[in-house]
């Protein structure tokens, strides 16, 4: 059975998505509100957080800093508005809202790590830097006009400067009013984001020095080996960072023309004679030693026979140039080729800086108190950072779901602990081993760390460690799966204390529906399908009673009835879903899936045709926007 929506998977790349949405990337300040654009949303989708721990009002705790409900809600609203302002579609349904909330939380983790690094290393932002950035933003909001005419007087220039200054200040005031901000808020946010940027740059600089130092140490070893008469290919096998050619002694299989190696390497490589090798040549990724194994010289009969075809190719390539005729040098360069072996020494500090930031963020002490976020992260199999709750346990919370009594809920702590271990292993496969200063911190998580003195361990870890390296040790364990009883129980816990929120009922129903479709999870956490279908029905009736305008609520109810083999009830719900879906193609596809489940083939065809028309209109609109032409759409 097709699910109502595909699961949202949030990976570390999500950090960068929000991080670049900042004051430096657009018209205004990154996290500042852009005013309530977008489609109308259910009141239930807004605000309202309750901690899982009695007496604690925070959404989360990062080290010793608590993230209040007000702060989190403000950041959520700001980022949603900014993304919409930049044309990035943000769904208004509860699951999309959860996705965005989780993304904001992950961003807060990263920011807190950067701020701690800034404090520890004395990184600050001056008032002068804030003023300069403010002026840069003013230039984007209200650009200064160029001076006009030749006649200039001091009085005229001063008067014009005052007028320009007043206009720019008015533009800024209008901008801030439009976003509901004070000048003080504006300056604080600029200072905050400047500090984040400076901290990122400081980490980049540190890693650049480290990477360059390691590269020079390796270059010295390579020079020593070559100087001692060692064979170039043997040295390449021992030291090259280029995975593909290292096993072959650095030999590149094909002959290379000019332009394929980059300008600097080309210049050196094509100046070498057969059998000669170069010193280390600086490249965009580090350094490279080149040895020429063979050459095809632009001389002799073969070259003369090839000339006509080369001239033809060059003319075709340069047909936009009037009266173009290739020179003899161009013809020779096009013909000449070399076969090489090379030794690559990488000095990619940016990837090392990114890796360090990811590991430092992972090492940050975190606690999540909000049961709504905990439920969603359980569903995504993400680390929970579950709080210490004396009044209840994971098992107690899970028993609020309809999981059968014989289910072994003692699996929950073990299963959720593996979410963190799994994420750390994913992090290791992507970014290599943790930096030296954090190795002890992560030593107890089952990571297979390379020896600390292996200078290339971090770069090679992803390539050398297979994804299932721990499969044997985990063979007897249950599979990695969402702990559905806990996800549902947390949603119901949140609902018990915020019973005005229809989105929480939808969320619980959604998790129940996913649970029924997950055979592996049902093996370990069995449920009675009829009982669960009835509970989904009850939850969605409650949600619709509180907010009767959500297409998603009706669509999930229709899908539930279709799977429950109640076709008439399914059609009724899906008809309501259509009414509120409008021309949202993605949502209509969800409804089509439910109609298909219900066996309504004619309705499915009708809606597929409508979706096709909507997609075509969207494509035409995008094309017109790119070309600057007026949009011509069929009458509706």
Backbone torsions as a table, in degrees:
resi	resn	phi	psi	omega
1	UNK	NA	130.3	177.9
2	UNK	-69.8	139.1	-179.4
3	UNK	-78.8	157.7	178.1
4	UNK	-59.1	-43.6	176.5
5	UNK	-140.8	149.8	173.7
6	UNK	-70.3	148.4	179.0
7	UNK	-65.6	143.8	175.6
8	UNK	-85.6	125.7	177.7
9	UNK	-111.5	120.2	-178.9
10	UNK	-106.2	121.3	178.8
11	UNK	-115.4	177.5	-174.3
12	UNK	-63.9	-23.5	177.7
13	UNK	-59.3	-23.5	178.1
14	UNK	-57.9	-30.4	-179.9
15	UNK	-57.3	-48.5	-175.2
16	UNK	-64.2	-32.3	-178.4
17	UNK	-56.1	-47.4	-179.5
18	UNK	-80.3	-35.9	-173.6
19	UNK	-60.9	-35.6	-179.8
20	UNK	-79.8	-13.0	176.2
21	UNK	-83.1	80.9	-171.4
22	UNK	-141.7	-175.6	-178.6
23	UNK	-59.4	-25.1	-174.3
24	UNK	-88.2	-5.4	-174.6
25	UNK	-109.6	-3.8	-175.1
26	UNK	-156.5	-155.6	-175.7
27	UNK	-69.4	-40.7	-171.8
28	UNK	-132.2	-158.5	-174.6
29	UNK	-81.2	136.9	-170.6
30	UNK	-55.9	-52.2	-171.1
31	UNK	-96.7	8.9	-178.3
32	UNK	-84.1	145.7	-175.2
33	UNK	-64.3	142.1	179.5
34	UNK	-108.2	14.0	-179.9
35	UNK	85.3	151.0	-167.8
36	UNK	-75.2	75.0	175.3
37	UNK	-82.0	172.3	173.0
38	UNK	98.5	175.9	-177.2
39	UNK	-68.6	154.8	176.1
40	UNK	-62.6	142.1	-177.6
41	UNK	-121.4	158.1	177.0
42	UNK	-64.1	137.8	176.4
43	UNK	-54.0	-30.2	-177.5
44	UNK	-65.8	-19.4	-177.3
45	UNK	-81.2	-3.6	-175.3
46	UNK	-100.1	139.3	165.5
47	UNK	39.7	-171.6	175.2
48	UNK	86.0	95.2	178.8
49	UNK	-122.2	144.8	175.6
50	UNK	-132.5	134.9	179.8
51	UNK	-74.5	149.3	175.3
52	UNK	-73.0	-19.9	-177.5
53	UNK	-101.6	119.7	178.8
54	UNK	-56.2	134.8	179.2
55	UNK	89.4	-12.1	177.6
56	UNK	-103.7	124.9	-175.5
57	UNK	-101.9	-3.7	-175.5
58	UNK	-79.1	154.3	172.4
59	UNK	-75.9	-40.2	-179.4
60	UNK	-155.0	167.9	176.3
61	UNK	-131.6	127.1	-179.3
62	UNK	-115.2	102.4	-171.7
63	UNK	66.7	-119.3	177.6
64	UNK	-105.2	9.4	-179.7
65	UNK	-104.4	127.5	178.0
66	UNK	-92.7	139.5	175.0
67	UNK	-97.5	110.8	-177.0
68	UNK	-73.4	163.2	176.8
69	UNK	-61.9	-39.3	-179.7
70	UNK	-64.9	-44.1	179.5
71	UNK	-62.9	-44.8	-178.0
72	UNK	-66.0	-42.8	-180.0
73	UNK	-63.4	-39.3	179.3
74	UNK	-65.3	-44.3	-179.6
75	UNK	-64.9	-37.4	178.4
76	UNK	-61.8	-46.8	179.8
77	UNK	-63.8	-41.6	-178.6
78	UNK	-62.8	-46.5	-175.8
79	UNK	-71.7	-39.7	176.1
80	UNK	-58.3	-47.4	-178.1
81	UNK	-64.0	-39.9	-179.4
82	UNK	-66.3	-43.8	178.7
83	UNK	-61.1	-42.1	178.9
84	UNK	-66.2	-38.1	179.1
85	UNK	-62.8	-30.1	-179.9
86	UNK	-92.1	12.3	174.2
87	UNK	82.7	10.1	177.7
88	UNK	-91.1	120.2	-174.6
89	UNK	-70.7	126.3	177.5
90	UNK	-117.3	116.3	-177.2
91	UNK	-62.6	149.3	-179.9
92	UNK	-97.4	-1.5	-178.7
93	UNK	-77.1	161.7	-176.2
94	UNK	-59.4	-36.1	-178.3
95	UNK	-70.7	-39.3	174.8
96	UNK	-63.4	-38.6	177.3
97	UNK	-62.8	-42.7	177.0
98	UNK	-61.8	-40.9	179.1
99	UNK	-58.7	-45.2	-179.8
100	UNK	-68.4	-40.9	177.6
101	UNK	-58.5	-44.3	-179.3
102	UNK	-65.8	-37.8	177.4
103	UNK	-62.2	-43.1	178.4
104	UNK	-63.3	-41.9	178.7
105	UNK	-61.0	-44.7	178.4
106	UNK	-62.3	-37.1	177.6
107	UNK	-65.6	-38.3	177.2
108	UNK	-63.3	-37.1	175.5
109	UNK	-57.5	-49.2	-177.3
110	UNK	-63.7	-45.0	-179.3
111	UNK	-61.0	-44.2	-179.4
112	UNK	-60.4	-39.9	177.6
113	UNK	-61.9	-44.6	-179.8
114	UNK	-64.0	-41.0	179.9
115	UNK	-65.5	-37.8	177.0
116	UNK	-65.2	-41.0	177.8
117	UNK	-62.8	-41.0	179.8
118	UNK	-61.5	-45.7	179.9
119	UNK	-63.4	-42.3	-177.6
120	UNK	-67.6	-24.9	-175.6
121	UNK	-112.8	12.0	174.9
122	UNK	66.4	29.5	179.1
123	UNK	-84.7	126.6	-177.9
124	UNK	-136.3	166.7	176.3
125	UNK	-117.8	128.8	-178.6
126	UNK	-86.5	161.9	176.3
127	UNK	-62.6	-34.2	179.4
128	UNK	-64.2	-38.7	178.4
129	UNK	-66.7	-38.4	177.6
130	UNK	-65.5	-42.2	179.1
131	UNK	-62.6	-43.4	-179.8
132	UNK	-61.8	-44.1	-179.8
133	UNK	-66.2	-36.8	177.0
134	UNK	-61.7	-43.3	178.6
135	UNK	-64.8	-36.9	177.1
136	UNK	-62.7	-40.5	178.2
137	UNK	-67.2	-39.6	176.8
138	UNK	-60.4	-37.4	178.5
139	UNK	-62.7	-32.4	178.6
140	UNK	-78.3	-33.2	-179.5
141	UNK	-77.9	-46.3	-177.1
142	UNK	-139.5	85.9	-178.0
143	UNK	-59.0	144.0	178.3
144	UNK	-75.7	133.8	179.9
145	UNK	-72.0	152.5	175.6
146	UNK	-73.4	153.1	177.2
147	UNK	-65.4	141.0	-176.9
148	UNK	-112.6	141.1	173.8
149	UNK	74.4	168.5	-177.1
150	UNK	-92.7	-27.7	-175.3
151	UNK	-77.0	121.3	179.7
152	UNK	-131.5	136.5	172.1
153	UNK	-129.8	156.9	179.9
154	UNK	-59.4	-43.3	-178.0
155	UNK	-62.7	-44.7	-178.0
156	UNK	-64.5	-42.2	-179.3
157	UNK	-66.6	-40.1	178.1
158	UNK	-64.1	-43.9	-179.3
159	UNK	-62.5	-42.8	179.5
160	UNK	-65.9	-38.3	177.9
161	UNK	-62.5	-40.9	178.6
162	UNK	-65.0	-42.1	179.6
163	UNK	-63.1	-44.4	179.9
164	UNK	-62.6	-42.2	-179.6
165	UNK	-61.8	-43.8	179.2
166	UNK	-63.2	-41.5	-179.9
167	UNK	-64.5	-40.8	-179.6
168	UNK	-67.9	-40.2	178.7
169	UNK	-66.7	-36.3	176.9
170	UNK	-66.5	-40.6	178.0
171	UNK	-60.9	-41.2	179.1
172	UNK	-66.3	-42.5	179.7
173	UNK	-61.6	-41.8	178.3
174	UNK	-63.8	-40.4	-179.8
175	UNK	-62.5	-47.2	-179.4
176	UNK	-66.6	-38.4	178.1
177	UNK	-64.1	-39.1	179.9
178	UNK	-62.3	-31.0	-179.0
179	UNK	-99.1	1.9	177.2
180	UNK	69.0	40.1	-175.3
181	UNK	-123.8	157.2	170.9
182	UNK	-97.9	164.2	178.3
183	UNK	-61.8	-35.9	179.1
184	UNK	-63.8	-46.3	176.9
185	UNK	-57.9	-41.8	-177.7
186	UNK	-61.0	-48.4	-179.4
187	UNK	-65.2	-39.7	178.8
188	UNK	-61.9	-41.6	-179.0
189	UNK	-69.2	-37.8	176.4
190	UNK	-61.3	-45.2	179.7
191	UNK	-61.7	-40.2	179.9
192	UNK	-62.2	-47.8	-176.5
193	UNK	-74.0	-32.0	173.5
194	UNK	-62.6	-39.9	179.3
195	UNK	-64.2	-41.4	177.1
196	UNK	-61.6	-42.4	-178.9
197	UNK	-66.7	-44.2	179.6
198	UNK	-62.3	-37.2	179.4
199	UNK	-66.4	-43.8	176.7
200	UNK	-58.3	-43.8	-179.3
201	UNK	-65.8	-36.2	178.9
202	UNK	-65.0	-41.1	177.2
203	UNK	-65.5	-41.6	176.1
204	UNK	-56.8	-45.7	-177.4
205	UNK	-63.9	-41.7	178.7
206	UNK	-61.6	-44.9	-178.7
207	UNK	-69.9	-29.9	177.6
208	UNK	-64.2	-43.1	178.9
209	UNK	-64.4	-44.7	179.4
210	UNK	-61.5	-45.7	-177.7
211	UNK	-64.3	-40.9	-179.8
212	UNK	-67.1	-39.2	178.6
213	UNK	-61.7	-46.6	179.1
214	UNK	-64.1	-39.5	179.9
215	UNK	-62.8	-42.7	-178.7
216	UNK	-67.6	-35.8	176.5
217	UNK	-62.6	-42.2	179.7
218	UNK	-69.2	-39.2	179.1
219	UNK	-60.2	-40.3	179.1
220	UNK	-62.3	-41.0	178.8
221	UNK	-65.2	-40.8	179.7
222	UNK	-64.4	-45.0	179.4
223	UNK	-62.0	-41.2	179.6
224	UNK	-62.5	-42.8	-179.4
225	UNK	-65.8	-45.0	179.9
226	UNK	-66.4	-38.4	179.5
227	UNK	-66.2	-27.9	179.1
228	UNK	-82.8	1.2	176.3
229	UNK	92.9	8.3	177.6
230	UNK	-65.1	146.7	179.7
231	UNK	-64.5	137.8	-176.6
232	UNK	-56.6	-42.4	-177.5
233	UNK	-68.0	-33.9	176.8
234	UNK	-66.8	-39.5	178.3
235	UNK	-66.1	-38.5	178.3
236	UNK	-62.5	-43.6	178.9
237	UNK	-61.2	-32.2	-175.8
238	UNK	-83.1	-36.1	-167.9
239	UNK	-120.9	-18.5	-171.8
240	UNK	-66.8	140.8	176.3
241	UNK	-91.9	1.1	-178.2
242	UNK	-89.2	107.0	-171.4
243	UNK	-61.3	-45.0	-171.1
244	UNK	-63.0	-41.7	-173.6
245	UNK	-100.7	-8.7	-174.9
246	UNK	-60.1	-44.4	-178.2
247	UNK	-63.2	-25.1	179.6
248	UNK	-95.2	17.9	179.5
249	UNK	72.5	26.4	178.7
250	UNK	80.1	3.7	-176.9
251	UNK	-74.7	127.0	175.0
252	UNK	-89.0	127.4	-168.9
253	UNK	-63.0	-45.3	-173.0
254	UNK	-96.7	162.9	172.8
255	UNK	-76.3	145.9	-173.7
256	UNK	-117.2	137.8	174.7
257	UNK	-90.9	167.7	173.8
258	UNK	-61.4	144.4	177.8
259	UNK	98.6	-16.4	-177.5
260	UNK	-85.3	-18.3	-175.7
261	UNK	-102.7	-3.1	-174.3
262	UNK	93.4	153.1	-171.4
263	UNK	-57.5	-50.7	-174.9
264	UNK	-66.8	-44.3	-179.6
265	UNK	-67.9	-41.1	176.2
266	UNK	-52.9	-48.9	-175.8
267	UNK	-58.1	-42.1	-179.0
268	UNK	-75.8	-47.9	-172.9
269	UNK	-62.8	-43.7	-175.9
270	UNK	-78.0	-8.1	174.8
271	UNK	-89.8	-10.9	-179.2
272	UNK	-80.1	146.5	173.5
273	UNK	-86.5	164.2	177.7
274	UNK	-57.2	127.8	179.6
275	UNK	93.1	-13.3	179.4
276	UNK	-85.5	153.5	172.9
277	UNK	-127.8	156.4	-176.1
278	UNK	-92.2	172.5	166.6
279	UNK	-81.2	-176.3	178.4
280	UNK	-68.2	126.0	178.9
281	UNK	-105.8	129.4	-179.8
282	UNK	-71.2	133.7	178.0
283	UNK	-130.0	178.7	-179.4
284	UNK	-68.9	-21.0	-177.9
285	UNK	-109.9	1.1	179.8
286	UNK	148.2	-114.0	-178.3
287	UNK	-140.9	160.7	-178.8
288	UNK	-149.6	131.0	170.1
289	UNK	-97.9	135.7	-177.8
290	UNK	-120.7	134.5	169.6
291	UNK	-123.8	128.9	178.9
292	UNK	-87.7	118.8	-179.3
293	UNK	-91.2	-31.7	-178.6
294	UNK	-159.0	158.9	180.0
295	UNK	-137.7	146.5	168.1
296	UNK	-111.1	105.3	-173.4
297	UNK	-86.4	148.1	178.6
298	UNK	-81.6	64.3	178.9
299	UNK	-144.2	163.2	173.0
300	UNK	87.4	-178.0	-174.7
301	UNK	-66.9	-38.2	-179.3
302	UNK	-61.0	-39.6	178.6
303	UNK	-66.1	-43.1	-178.8
304	UNK	-63.7	-39.4	178.7
305	UNK	-65.8	-33.0	-177.0
306	UNK	-80.6	-16.5	-173.8
307	UNK	-54.4	-49.2	-177.5
308	UNK	-57.3	-43.1	179.6
309	UNK	-66.2	-37.8	178.9
310	UNK	-64.9	-43.5	179.2
311	UNK	-60.9	-42.2	179.0
312	UNK	-62.2	-44.7	180.0
313	UNK	-62.9	-43.0	180.0
314	UNK	-64.8	-37.8	178.6
315	UNK	-67.3	-41.1	177.6
316	UNK	-63.8	-38.6	-179.5
317	UNK	-69.2	-26.7	-176.3
318	UNK	-116.6	31.5	-175.3
319	UNK	-66.5	-18.1	178.6
320	UNK	-78.2	-9.1	178.6
321	UNK	-93.4	125.4	-176.3
322	UNK	-68.0	133.2	176.8
323	UNK	54.6	37.4	-178.4
324	UNK	-73.0	134.1	172.3
325	UNK	-134.9	124.7	-178.6
326	UNK	-67.5	143.5	177.1
327	UNK	-82.0	166.5	178.3
328	UNK	-62.4	-37.4	179.8
329	UNK	-64.8	-41.4	178.8
330	UNK	-63.1	-39.7	-179.9
331	UNK	-65.6	-42.7	179.4
332	UNK	-65.5	-43.0	-179.7
333	UNK	-63.1	-33.5	179.8
334	UNK	-70.9	-29.9	-176.8
335	UNK	-86.3	-37.0	-172.8
336	UNK	-64.8	136.9	179.1
337	UNK	-142.3	154.7	176.7
338	UNK	-133.9	150.9	171.4
339	UNK	-110.1	130.8	-171.4
340	UNK	-129.3	163.7	161.0
341	UNK	-120.2	147.0	-179.0
342	UNK	-142.3	157.2	174.8
343	UNK	-120.5	118.8	-176.3
344	UNK	-102.0	130.9	174.1
345	UNK	-119.3	109.6	-175.6
346	UNK	-84.2	147.0	175.9
347	UNK	-140.0	56.7	-173.8
348	UNK	-90.5	82.7	-174.6
349	UNK	-69.7	-28.3	-178.1
350	UNK	-65.1	-41.3	178.5
351	UNK	-65.5	-35.5	177.6
352	UNK	-69.0	-37.6	178.0
353	UNK	-65.4	-43.1	177.3
354	UNK	-60.5	-43.9	179.8
355	UNK	-61.9	-42.6	-179.3
356	UNK	-63.2	-41.8	179.3
357	UNK	-63.7	-42.5	179.5
358	UNK	-62.3	-44.1	-179.3
359	UNK	-69.7	-38.3	178.0
360	UNK	-65.1	-37.5	177.5
361	UNK	-66.4	-41.0	178.5
362	UNK	-63.2	-31.5	-178.0
363	UNK	-80.6	-12.4	-178.9
364	UNK	-63.2	135.4	177.8
365	UNK	-71.5	122.7	-174.4
366	UNK	-133.8	147.9	170.8
367	UNK	-140.8	132.3	176.7
368	UNK	-108.7	123.7	-178.5
369	UNK	-99.2	-24.9	-173.9
370	UNK	-72.5	117.7	-178.2
371	UNK	-65.0	-26.8	179.3
372	UNK	-66.6	-47.2	177.8
373	UNK	-67.0	-38.9	177.5
374	UNK	-61.6	-40.4	178.9
375	UNK	-62.7	-44.9	-177.6
376	UNK	-67.3	-41.0	179.0
377	UNK	-66.9	-32.6	173.6
378	UNK	-61.8	-43.7	179.1
379	UNK	-62.2	-37.2	-179.4
380	UNK	-84.8	-5.0	-176.4
381	UNK	62.0	40.8	176.9
382	UNK	-100.5	157.3	177.7
383	UNK	-54.5	134.0	-174.3
384	UNK	-89.8	-32.2	-172.8
385	UNK	50.6	52.3	-172.3
386	UNK	-67.5	138.2	-179.3
387	UNK	-75.7	159.8	172.7
388	UNK	-78.6	114.6	-177.1
389	UNK	-120.4	111.5	-178.2
390	UNK	-73.3	-31.4	-173.0
391	UNK	-75.6	-20.8	-174.9
392	UNK	-153.8	166.4	177.9
393	UNK	-123.7	171.4	174.9
394	UNK	-56.6	-42.3	-178.1
395	UNK	-63.0	-41.0	178.7
396	UNK	-61.2	-43.9	-179.2
397	UNK	-65.0	-42.6	-178.3
398	UNK	-64.3	-31.3	-178.7
399	UNK	-69.0	-9.1	175.5
400	UNK	-75.5	-13.6	174.6
401	UNK	-82.9	-178.0	-179.6
402	UNK	-93.1	22.8	177.0
403	UNK	-60.0	142.1	-176.4
404	UNK	-70.1	153.6	-172.4
405	UNK	-61.6	-29.0	-176.5
406	UNK	-84.4	2.2	178.5
407	UNK	-67.6	140.5	179.9
408	UNK	-87.7	89.2	-178.1
409	UNK	-76.8	-7.4	174.1
410	UNK	-68.2	-9.7	174.0
411	UNK	-70.4	-21.2	-170.8
412	UNK	-60.0	-50.9	179.7
413	UNK	-58.8	-40.6	178.6
414	UNK	-64.5	-44.8	-177.9
415	UNK	-65.1	-47.3	-178.3
416	UNK	-69.0	-29.9	175.1
417	UNK	-63.8	-34.4	179.4
418	UNK	-69.1	-21.4	175.0
419	UNK	-59.1	-43.6	179.2
420	UNK	-67.7	-46.2	179.9
421	UNK	-59.1	-43.2	-179.9
422	UNK	-62.9	-41.1	-179.7
423	UNK	-67.5	-38.2	177.7
424	UNK	-65.2	-37.3	177.4
425	UNK	-68.2	-37.5	174.4
426	UNK	-62.3	-41.5	178.8
427	UNK	-62.3	-41.1	179.2
428	UNK	-66.0	-40.9	179.3
429	UNK	-65.5	-32.5	-177.6
430	UNK	-83.1	-42.7	-170.8
431	UNK	-115.3	0.2	-177.3
432	UNK	85.0	-173.7	-177.6
433	UNK	-66.0	156.9	176.2
434	UNK	-63.4	155.1	178.3
435	UNK	-62.4	160.7	-173.0
436	UNK	-52.7	-42.1	-175.5
437	UNK	-70.1	-11.6	-178.6
438	UNK	-112.8	1.6	-176.5
439	UNK	-60.7	-42.1	-180.0
440	UNK	-64.3	-36.6	-179.1
441	UNK	-60.5	-37.9	-175.1
442	UNK	-100.6	10.3	-175.6
443	UNK	-68.0	-21.7	-176.4
444	UNK	-95.8	15.6	-175.6
445	UNK	-108.6	14.2	176.7
446	UNK	76.5	17.2	177.8
447	UNK	-80.2	138.6	176.5
448	UNK	-90.4	97.0	-175.0
449	UNK	-91.4	138.3	176.1
450	UNK	-70.6	158.1	177.3
451	UNK	-53.7	140.9	-175.0
452	UNK	-60.9	-26.3	-177.5
453	UNK	-89.8	5.6	177.0
454	UNK	-84.2	101.9	-172.1
455	UNK	-65.8	-20.4	-179.0
456	UNK	-103.6	9.5	-174.5
457	UNK	-59.8	-43.7	-176.8
458	UNK	-64.5	-36.6	-177.5
459	UNK	-75.4	-31.8	-172.7
460	UNK	-97.4	-7.1	-173.1
461	UNK	-59.8	-43.5	-176.2
462	UNK	-63.7	-37.9	-177.1
463	UNK	-77.2	-30.9	-171.3
464	UNK	-94.6	-17.4	-177.3
465	UNK	-102.0	113.2	-178.7
466	UNK	-68.1	150.8	-178.5
467	UNK	-57.6	-29.8	-176.4
468	UNK	-103.5	35.1	-176.8
469	UNK	-59.6	-28.4	-177.7
470	UNK	-104.1	16.1	-174.0
471	UNK	-61.6	-40.2	-177.1
472	UNK	-63.8	-41.4	-177.4
473	UNK	-70.7	-22.1	-177.1
474	UNK	-103.3	6.8	-173.7
475	UNK	-59.0	-38.1	-176.4
476	UNK	-83.1	-9.5	-178.2
477	UNK	-83.1	159.0	174.5
478	UNK	-65.3	154.9	-178.9
479	UNK	-65.5	157.5	173.8
480	UNK	-66.4	119.9	-177.1
481	UNK	-153.7	157.7	174.6
482	UNK	-63.1	138.1	175.1
483	UNK	-82.5	77.1	-172.6
484	UNK	-55.0	-42.9	179.8
485	UNK	-57.6	-37.1	179.0
486	UNK	-71.3	-42.0	179.4
487	UNK	-60.8	-44.8	178.7
488	UNK	-67.2	-44.5	-178.5
489	UNK	-61.3	-40.3	177.3
490	UNK	-65.2	-39.9	177.4
491	UNK	-62.1	-42.4	179.5
492	UNK	-69.7	-33.7	175.7
493	UNK	-63.0	-43.9	177.0
494	UNK	-63.5	-40.5	-178.7
495	UNK	-66.2	-34.7	-179.0
496	UNK	-60.0	-31.3	-177.6
497	UNK	-104.6	-5.5	177.1
498	UNK	-137.9	60.7	-170.7
499	UNK	-70.9	-4.3	175.8
500	UNK	-81.7	-8.8	-173.2
501	UNK	-93.8	108.5	179.4
502	UNK	-69.4	-27.0	-178.1
503	UNK	-65.0	-27.0	179.4
504	UNK	-71.7	-34.8	175.1
505	UNK	-67.1	-41.9	176.1
506	UNK	-61.3	-44.1	-178.9
507	UNK	-59.1	-47.0	179.5
508	UNK	-62.6	-42.0	178.5
509	UNK	-63.4	-40.4	179.6
510	UNK	-61.9	-46.4	179.7
511	UNK	-64.8	-38.2	175.5
512	UNK	-59.9	-45.0	-177.9
513	UNK	-62.6	-41.6	177.2
514	UNK	-65.7	-38.1	178.8
515	UNK	-58.8	-44.8	179.7
516	UNK	-64.0	-27.5	-179.2
517	UNK	-89.8	1.2	-177.2
518	UNK	-109.8	96.2	-175.4
519	UNK	-62.0	-39.0	-179.4
520	UNK	-64.2	-42.0	-180.0
521	UNK	-66.7	-37.4	-179.6
522	UNK	-69.0	-23.9	176.3
523	UNK	-66.2	-40.7	-178.2
524	UNK	-91.3	-29.6	179.4
525	UNK	-125.3	75.8	-174.2
526	UNK	-68.9	149.0	177.0
527	UNK	-142.0	161.8	173.6
528	UNK	-87.8	112.0	-175.1
529	UNK	-56.0	-42.3	-179.8
530	UNK	-63.3	-41.6	179.1
531	UNK	-63.4	-40.1	179.9
532	UNK	-68.7	-41.3	177.5
533	UNK	-59.6	-39.9	178.2
534	UNK	-65.7	-37.1	178.8
535	UNK	-70.0	-38.4	175.0
536	UNK	-60.7	-43.3	177.9
537	UNK	-58.1	-46.5	-177.9
538	UNK	-63.6	-46.7	-178.0
539	UNK	-60.8	-42.9	-177.6
540	UNK	-73.1	-31.6	173.7
541	UNK	-62.9	-41.1	177.5
542	UNK	-63.7	-44.0	-179.3
543	UNK	-62.4	-45.4	-179.4
544	UNK	-67.0	-33.1	176.3
545	UNK	-63.5	-30.9	179.1
546	UNK	-85.8	-33.4	-178.7
547	UNK	-147.6	106.3	-168.7
548	UNK	-96.9	17.0	-173.9
549	UNK	-119.8	17.6	-177.6
550	UNK	-99.4	116.9	177.1
551	UNK	-62.8	-34.3	-179.1
552	UNK	-63.3	-39.4	179.6
553	UNK	-60.6	-48.5	-178.9
554	UNK	-66.7	-38.2	-178.8
555	UNK	-63.5	-44.1	178.8
556	UNK	-67.0	-37.1	177.0
557	UNK	-63.8	-41.5	178.7
558	UNK	-64.7	-41.9	178.4
559	UNK	-64.0	-38.7	179.5
560	UNK	-63.5	-44.2	178.7
561	UNK	-66.3	-37.9	179.7
562	UNK	-62.9	-44.4	178.9
563	UNK	-68.4	-26.0	-179.0
564	UNK	-86.5	1.7	-179.2
565	UNK	57.7	53.4	172.3
566	UNK	-126.1	76.0	-169.1
567	UNK	-63.0	-37.8	-178.4
568	UNK	-65.5	-44.7	178.3
569	UNK	-63.9	-37.1	178.9
570	UNK	-61.9	-46.2	-178.2
571	UNK	-62.7	-38.1	-180.0
572	UNK	-62.5	-46.7	-179.6
573	UNK	-66.2	-41.4	-177.2
574	UNK	-69.2	-31.5	175.0
575	UNK	-63.4	-39.8	176.4
576	UNK	-66.7	-39.1	178.8
577	UNK	-61.1	-42.3	177.1
578	UNK	-58.1	-43.4	-176.1
579	UNK	-58.7	-41.5	-175.7
580	UNK	-93.2	-10.5	178.9
581	UNK	-75.2	-26.3	-178.7
582	UNK	60.0	-128.9	-179.2
583	UNK	-110.5	33.9	175.3
584	UNK	-81.8	102.9	-173.1
585	UNK	-62.1	-40.8	-179.2
586	UNK	-64.1	-42.7	-179.9
587	UNK	-68.7	-36.8	177.1
588	UNK	-63.7	-35.0	176.2
589	UNK	-64.3	-35.4	174.6
590	UNK	-61.6	-43.8	-179.7
591	UNK	-67.0	-38.9	176.8
592	UNK	-58.3	-43.0	179.2
593	UNK	-58.8	-42.0	-179.9
594	UNK	-69.5	-40.2	176.1
595	UNK	-61.0	-41.4	179.3
596	UNK	-61.4	-42.3	176.7
597	UNK	-60.8	-32.8	-177.9
598	UNK	-83.5	-5.0	179.1
599	UNK	82.2	16.0	-178.8
600	UNK	-91.7	78.6	-173.2
601	UNK	-66.9	-37.7	-179.1
602	UNK	-65.5	-41.8	179.0
603	UNK	-66.0	-37.1	178.0
604	UNK	-61.9	-45.8	178.9
605	UNK	-61.5	-43.1	-179.0
606	UNK	-60.0	-45.9	-177.6
607	UNK	-73.6	-33.5	176.8
608	UNK	-62.6	-38.5	177.5
609	UNK	-63.1	-43.5	178.7
610	UNK	-62.4	-42.9	179.3
611	UNK	-63.2	-39.8	177.2
612	UNK	-59.2	-42.7	178.1
613	UNK	-63.9	-41.7	-179.3
614	UNK	-65.1	-43.5	179.1
615	UNK	-61.4	-41.3	179.9
616	UNK	-63.6	-41.6	178.4
617	UNK	-64.3	-41.3	179.5
618	UNK	-63.7	-41.3	179.1
619	UNK	-64.4	-41.1	179.0
620	UNK	-65.5	-39.1	179.7
621	UNK	-64.7	-43.3	178.6
622	UNK	-63.3	-42.1	-179.4
623	UNK	-64.3	-41.1	-179.9
624	UNK	-66.0	-39.4	178.7
625	UNK	-64.4	-37.8	-180.0
626	UNK	-70.3	-35.7	-177.0
627	UNK	-90.3	-12.3	-178.2
628	UNK	78.3	10.0	-179.9
629	UNK	-86.3	154.7	176.9
630	UNK	-64.2	146.9	-178.4
631	UNK	-85.7	126.3	177.4
632	UNK	-117.4	108.9	-179.3
633	UNK	-115.7	150.9	177.6
634	UNK	-64.3	149.2	178.9
635	UNK	-64.0	145.2	-175.6
636	UNK	-114.1	NA	NA
